[in-house]
């Protein structure tokens, strides 16, 4: 049986009421199926970005924090 590859995911949710126009959500490692379920929300949508390594994932989160975005 093939091993499932889990990538690191960060989601973006736009919200015009927020200062920066939205926020990011750090999901950590998810399978592709799990990521697809996270993109479907009750209202609106969440756009997910995948990263191969934890280092890339953490660098991007740090960059977004430095830019003033809220991270959930």
Buried (B, 14 or more C-beta within 10 A) or exposed (E): EEEEEBBBBBBBBEEEEEEEEBBBBBBEBBEEEBBEEBEEEEEEEBEBBBBEEEEBBEEBBEEBEEEEBBEE
